């Protein structure tokens, strides 16, 4: 089958003189649909999808009716964008490790890179290499702690062929194959232990069910009764772990 690239949507900027402005721009895409749909994009804009012959008044009425909801979504989008921005490395900046925030201290001569008592520490002369240093340290901790936790939790699944490794996947927290190969994203080392356990159990459960059927989720629930709460937390906060 030949892949045919989709044409980018043609969207136009909307302006309503009688409508109070939103925190971001409002765009419209006219398409073959039956009703008006409202969406908030990652770049802090409102996107209106409307039937081809929808009038401006109808669109304005829908925007007015849903203003509170849109403003709440825009505020959330702003928060996520700010929390997803690449980390900056300066004295006092905070960095996550196992769910806790630790400060970065920039000193003339750092004694050690990390301690639970003092947090992170980097010499002024190495500040330009801070991102590489953090990534390397996080990966080392993930390789040591996350892989060990996979084997601990994996004991309950009665499989002796589990082979954990860390990964650098861009959008996946983990993956698992029927052969027992299990990969966990190194960025997860920033999450609280209970969230790490949820991701690991989720992947281990695929050793029994290689799908997301009801049976699969019952397996997850067996080991993580409150998995829905942890899953929701990860969806709402996982973007914070991609800053390094």
C-alpha positions, -999 to 999 in steps of 0.1 A, spaced: 0 0 0 14 34 -10 15 61 16 -1 94 5 7 124 27 -22 143 40 -25 180 30 -22 203 60 -55 217 72 -64 252 60 -73 272 90 -82 309 92 -79 333 121 -112 344 136 -120 378 151 -153 388 167 -155 425 176 -184 419 200 -167 390 218 -142 395 246 -108 382 234 -95 348 246 -60 344 261 -49 330 227 -59 332 190 -90 315 177 -88 296 144 -114 279 123 -112 249 100 -143 243 79 -149 207 71 -175 180 64 -190 176 98 -224 180 113 -217 201 144 -192 227 157 -163 213 177 -140 232 200 -104 223 208 -75 238 226 -41 232 209 -7 227 224 4 262 212 -23 278 234 -49 285 207 -86 277 203 -94 257 172 -130 257 159 -140 229 136 -173 238 119 -195 226 91 -189 243 57 -219 266 58 -218 276 95 -225 313 101 -202 335 121 -230 342 146 -234 305 153 -197 301 160 -197 332 182 -227 318 202 -209 285 207 -177 303 219 -197 324 243 -215 294 257 -183 275 263 -161 303 274 -155 291 309 -145 256 297 -122 270 270 -105 294 294 -99 266 319 -84 244 291 -62 273 279 -49 278 314 -41 241 316 -24 242 283 -2 272 295 7 252 326 17 221 307 37 241 282 56 259 310 62 226 328 74 209 296 99 236 287 136 223 286 152 227 320 175 256 328 205 250 349 211 277 376 217 278 413 185 269 430 168 252 401 147 222 411 151 187 396 130 156 402 143 122 414 120 94 425 91 119 429 110 145 451 124 178 440 161 185 448 178 219 443 208 224 420 238 241 437 263 258 414 296 260 433 333 267 426 342 231 433 315 204 436 321 176 460 297 151 445 270 153 418 241 142 441 232 135 477 198 133 493 210 158 519 222 186 495 206 177 462 225 182 430 258 200 428 278 212 397 310 232 395 308 265 377 333 253 351 310 224 342 277 243 340 278 242 302 277 204 304 249 202 329 223 187 306 246 159 295 256 153 331 220 151 343 210 128 315 239 105 321 232 104 358 195 97 354 202 69 329 226 53 353 201 55 382 174 41 359 196 12 348 203 4 384 170 10 402 143 5 375 157 -27 362 161 -41 397 125 -32 405 113 -49 373 129 -82 385 114 -77 420 79 -72 407 84 -97 380 89 -126 405 51 -127 410 46 -134 373 66 -167 375 88 -159 345 125 -165 347 132 -150 313 124 -113 321 152 -92 307 148 -55 317 166 -26 299 162 11 299 151 29 268 150 65 254 116 62 237 101 95 230 65 88 238 64 55 255 70 48 292 76 11 286 72 -19 263 72 -56 267 75 -86 243 63 -122 247 99 -133 250 103 -114 283 122 -84 269 110 -54 289 121 -18 283 115 11 307 120 47 298 149 62 318 130 94 323 106 75 346 133 76 373 119 111 381 85 97 390 73 87 425 79 50 433 42 42 432 40 55 396 71 36 386 55 4 400 23 10 380 43 13 347 63 -18 355 33 -39 364 15 -26 333 43 -39 312 47 -72 331 10 -78 326 16 -79 289 35 -112 295 1 -127 302 -21 -106 279 -5 -88 249 -34 -64 245 -54 -39 266 -85 -61 270 -106 -63 301 -86 -94 312 -54 -74 309 -67 -46 332 -79 -72 357 -43 -85 359 -30 -50 365 -57 -45 392 -46 -77 409 -12 -61 417 -21 -24 416 -57 -21 430 -56 17 425 -40 16 391 -67 40 377 -55 68 401 -19 62 392 -26 61 355 -45 94 357 -16 110 377 9 99 350 -12 113 322 -15 146 340 21 149 351 42 128 327 51 158 306 73 171 335 97 142 330 107 152 295 126 184 303 161 169 304 
